[in-house]
Amino acid sequence: MELEIAVQDVTGAQLAAANGADRVEVCCALQLGGLTPSHGLLTSLRAAEPELPLHVLIRPRPGDYVYDAATVDLMVAEIQAVHDAGASGVVIGALTAQDQIDCATIATLIAAAQGLHITFHRAIDHLSLDDTFAAVPRLAELGVQRILSSGGAARAGDGRAQLRAMHQAAQGQLRIMAGGGVEISDFAGFYEDGLRDVHLSGKATINIAPPRPWTPAAALEDPSYFVTDPQLVSQAGRAVLALP
């Protein structure tokens, strides 16, 4: 089983590497489901962990996955920049207004990646069951090498049946990676179903109370943020090692 950890800072990447992660998904704004990270973060991670594969999330905004031409151009530019900065792969996704795979946009983004590893992210979980199965071989034809999915469920442990069916639909052309609300106790079940990749953020919430009463302006802000949890990442690394 290969372990991927979503990280948004150098400390997170170092924890992932120290606990046996096979790669990290680099992003920012995990509170929003993850967005494209800064160029500075990517170069800092590459300097801190030169051997760790960095797969960079290309998601320019929160919300849906329907992108206009200007946004696609931005995503192409971001992919080209992370390619030049030493990324190992990119994590992409785009849908049409009818919640189908936007094959034209995906083809454009893959071409911009110039051979980087391609993961299609959880936009796949917006599709119906039948559409998901049809999308798996189509994404393989386009050049996608891995799909991140919860099986359409709120948490991947509850989506095992669909993840298993997606794995079978892939017929070895690409890999299905379980992700989304993953718990470490789910790992063995995913492995039993034939999955060989698991993704989690392993995050904890930091919420520091201010030392004095808030001003009205400060009260409008959310002081909480996510960090990589050393204990969760350590447990995940040990759980993967315990599998056959």
C-alpha positions as CSV (number, residue, x, y, z in Angstrom):
1,M,0.0,0.0,0.0
2,E,1.3,3.5,-0.9
3,L,0.6,6.3,1.5
4,E,-0.1,9.9,0.3
5,I,-0.4,12.7,2.8
6,A,-1.9,16.1,1.9
7,V,0.3,18.9,3.3
8,Q,0.4,22.6,3.2
9,D,3.7,23.5,4.8
10,V,7.3,22.3,5.2
11,T,6.6,20.7,8.6
12,G,3.9,18.6,7.2
13,A,6.1,17.4,4.4
14,Q,8.9,16.5,6.8
15,L,6.5,14.6,9.0
16,A,5.2,12.7,6.0
17,A,8.7,11.8,4.8
18,A,9.8,10.7,8.3
19,N,6.9,8.4,8.6
20,G,7.3,6.6,5.3
21,A,4.8,8.4,3.0
22,D,5.4,7.6,-0.6
23,R,4.5,11.1,-1.7
24,V,2.7,14.2,-0.6
25,E,-0.1,16.2,-2.2
26,V,1.0,19.8,-1.9
27,C,-1.8,22.3,-1.4
28,C,-3.0,25.3,0.6
29,A,-6.3,26.1,2.3
30,L,-7.3,22.7,3.4
31,Q,-10.2,24.3,5.2
32,L,-11.6,24.9,1.6
33,G,-10.8,21.4,0.4
34,G,-7.4,22.4,-0.8
35,L,-6.3,25.0,-3.4
36,T,-3.2,25.5,-5.6
37,P,-0.2,26.3,-3.3
38,S,2.2,29.1,-3.8
39,H,5.4,28.8,-5.9
40,G,7.3,29.7,-2.7
41,L,5.9,26.8,-0.8
42,L,6.8,24.3,-3.6
43,T,10.4,25.5,-3.8
44,S,10.7,25.4,0.0
45,L,9.4,21.8,0.1
46,R,11.7,20.8,-2.7
47,A,14.7,22.2,-0.8
48,A,13.6,20.7,2.6
49,E,12.8,17.2,1.2
50,P,14.7,16.8,-2.1
51,E,13.8,13.1,-2.5
52,L,10.1,13.3,-1.6
53,P,7.7,13.1,-4.6
54,L,5.6,16.3,-4.6
55,H,2.2,16.1,-6.4
56,V,0.8,19.6,-6.6
57,L,-2.9,20.3,-6.4
58,I,-4.1,22.5,-9.3
59,R,-7.4,24.0,-8.1
60,P,-7.6,27.8,-8.5
61,R,-10.7,28.4,-6.4
62,P,-13.2,26.6,-4.1
63,G,-16.7,25.7,-5.4
64,D,-17.6,23.7,-8.4
65,Y,-15.2,22.2,-11.0
66,V,-16.6,24.0,-14.0
67,Y,-14.0,26.3,-15.4
68,D,-14.1,29.0,-18.0
69,A,-11.4,29.6,-20.6
70,A,-9.5,32.2,-18.6
71,T,-9.4,29.8,-15.6
72,V,-8.2,27.0,-17.7
73,D,-5.4,29.3,-19.0
74,L,-4.5,30.0,-15.4
75,M,-4.4,26.3,-14.6
76,V,-2.1,25.7,-17.6
77,A,0.2,28.4,-16.4
78,E,0.3,27.0,-12.8
79,I,1.1,23.5,-14.2
80,Q,3.9,24.8,-16.3
81,A,5.3,26.7,-13.2
82,V,5.2,23.7,-10.9
83,H,6.8,21.5,-13.6
84,D,9.7,24.0,-13.8
85,A,9.9,24.1,-10.0
86,G,10.5,20.4,-9.6
87,A,7.1,18.9,-9.0
88,S,6.7,15.1,-9.5
89,G,3.1,15.2,-10.5
90,V,-0.1,17.3,-10.6
91,V,-3.5,16.7,-9.2
92,I,-6.3,18.0,-11.5
93,G,-9.9,17.8,-12.3
94,A,-12.6,19.5,-14.3
95,L,-16.3,18.9,-15.0
96,T,-18.9,20.2,-17.4
97,A,-22.0,22.0,-16.2
98,Q,-23.8,18.6,-16.6
99,D,-21.4,17.0,-14.1
100,Q,-19.5,15.0,-16.7
101,I,-15.8,14.8,-17.1
102,D,-14.6,17.9,-19.1
103,C,-12.4,15.8,-21.4
104,A,-11.2,18.7,-23.5
105,T,-9.9,20.6,-20.4
106,I,-8.3,17.5,-18.9
107,A,-6.5,16.9,-22.2
108,T,-5.2,20.5,-22.2
109,L,-4.0,20.2,-18.6
110,I,-2.3,16.9,-19.2
111,A,-0.5,18.3,-22.2
112,A,0.7,21.2,-20.1
113,A,2.1,18.8,-17.5
114,Q,4.8,17.6,-20.0
115,G,5.0,14.0,-18.6
116,L,4.4,14.7,-14.9
117,H,2.3,12.1,-13.1
118,I,-1.4,12.8,-13.3
119,T,-4.0,12.3,-10.6
120,F,-7.6,13.1,-11.1
121,H,-9.0,14.5,-7.9
122,R,-12.3,14.1,-6.1
123,A,-14.3,15.9,-8.7
124,I,-14.9,12.3,-9.8
125,D,-17.2,12.0,-6.7
126,H,-19.7,14.4,-8.3
127,L,-20.6,11.8,-11.0
128,S,-23.4,9.3,-10.8
129,L,-22.5,5.7,-10.2
130,D,-22.9,4.7,-13.9
131,D,-21.1,7.8,-15.1
132,T,-18.2,7.1,-12.7
133,F,-17.6,3.6,-14.1
134,A,-17.6,5.0,-17.7
135,A,-15.3,7.8,-16.7
136,V,-12.6,5.5,-15.3
137,P,-11.4,4.0,-18.7
138,R,-11.9,7.3,-20.4
139,L,-9.6,9.1,-18.0
140,A,-7.0,6.3,-18.5
141,E,-7.2,7.0,-22.3
142,L,-6.6,10.7,-21.6
143,G,-3.4,9.9,-19.7
144,V,-4.6,9.9,-16.0
145,Q,-2.6,7.5,-13.9
146,R,-4.4,7.7,-10.6
147,I,-7.9,8.7,-9.4
148,L,-8.6,10.0,-5.9
149,S,-12.0,9.1,-4.7
150,S,-14.2,8.4,-1.7
151,G,-16.4,6.2,-3.8
152,G,-19.0,9.0,-3.8
153,A,-19.5,8.6,-0.1
154,A,-19.0,11.2,2.7
155,R,-16.1,9.1,3.9
156,A,-14.1,6.6,1.8
157,G,-14.7,3.8,4.3
158,D,-18.4,3.9,3.4
159,G,-17.6,4.0,-0.3
160,R,-15.7,0.7,-0.5
161,A,-18.2,-1.0,-2.8
162,Q,-17.9,1.7,-5.4
163,L,-14.1,2.0,-5.0
164,R,-13.8,-1.7,-5.6
165,A,-16.0,-1.4,-8.7
166,M,-13.9,1.5,-9.9
167,H,-10.7,-0.6,-9.4
168,Q,-12.2,-3.4,-11.4
169,A,-13.3,-0.9,-14.2
170,A,-9.8,0.4,-14.4
171,Q,-8.5,-3.1,-15.5
172,G,-5.0,-2.1,-14.5
173,Q,-4.8,1.0,-16.7
174,L,-4.7,3.3,-13.8
175,R,-4.9,3.2,-10.0
176,I,-7.7,4.0,-7.7
177,M,-6.7,5.8,-4.5
178,A,-9.0,5.9,-1.5
179,G,-9.3,9.4,0.0
180,G,-11.9,11.6,1.8
181,G,-12.7,11.1,5.4
182,V,-10.2,8.2,5.6
183,E,-9.6,6.5,8.9
184,I,-6.6,4.4,9.6
185,S,-8.9,1.5,10.5
186,D,-10.0,1.6,6.8
187,F,-6.6,0.7,5.4
188,A,-6.9,-3.1,5.7
189,G,-10.3,-3.1,4.0
190,F,-9.1,-1.0,1.1
191,Y,-6.2,-3.4,0.7
192,E,-8.5,-6.4,0.7
193,D,-10.5,-4.7,-2.0
194,G,-7.5,-4.5,-4.3
195,L,-6.6,-0.8,-3.7
196,R,-2.9,-0.1,-3.3
197,D,-3.1,3.7,-2.6
198,V,-4.6,5.6,0.3
199,H,-4.7,9.4,0.8
200,L,-5.3,11.4,4.0
201,S,-4.5,14.8,5.3
202,G,-3.8,13.6,8.8
203,K,-4.7,17.0,10.1
204,A,-5.5,18.6,13.5
205,T,-7.2,21.9,14.1
206,I,-5.4,24.7,15.9
207,N,-7.7,27.2,17.5
208,I,-5.8,29.7,19.8
209,A,-8.0,32.0,21.8
210,P,-6.9,35.7,21.7
211,P,-5.2,37.0,24.9
212,R,-7.8,39.8,25.2
213,P,-11.4,40.5,24.0
214,W,-11.8,40.6,20.3
215,T,-12.5,43.7,18.4
216,P,-15.6,43.6,16.2
217,A,-13.4,43.2,13.2
218,A,-11.4,40.4,14.7
219,A,-14.6,38.6,15.7
220,L,-15.5,38.3,12.0
221,E,-12.4,36.2,11.4
222,D,-11.9,32.5,12.0
223,P,-8.8,32.0,14.1
224,S,-8.6,28.3,13.5
225,Y,-6.3,26.6,11.0
226,F,-5.2,23.0,10.1
227,V,-1.8,21.5,10.7
228,T,-0.4,18.0,10.0
229,D,-0.9,15.9,13.1
230,P,2.3,14.0,14.0
231,Q,0.4,11.2,15.8
232,L,-2.0,10.6,13.0
233,V,0.7,10.5,10.4
234,S,2.9,8.2,12.5
235,Q,-0.1,5.8,13.0
236,A,-0.8,5.9,9.2
237,G,2.8,5.0,8.4
238,R,2.8,2.1,10.8
239,A,-0.6,0.8,9.5
240,V,0.7,0.7,6.0
241,L,3.9,-1.1,7.0
242,A,1.7,-3.7,8.8
243,L,-0.1,-4.7,5.6
244,P,1.2,-7.6,3.5
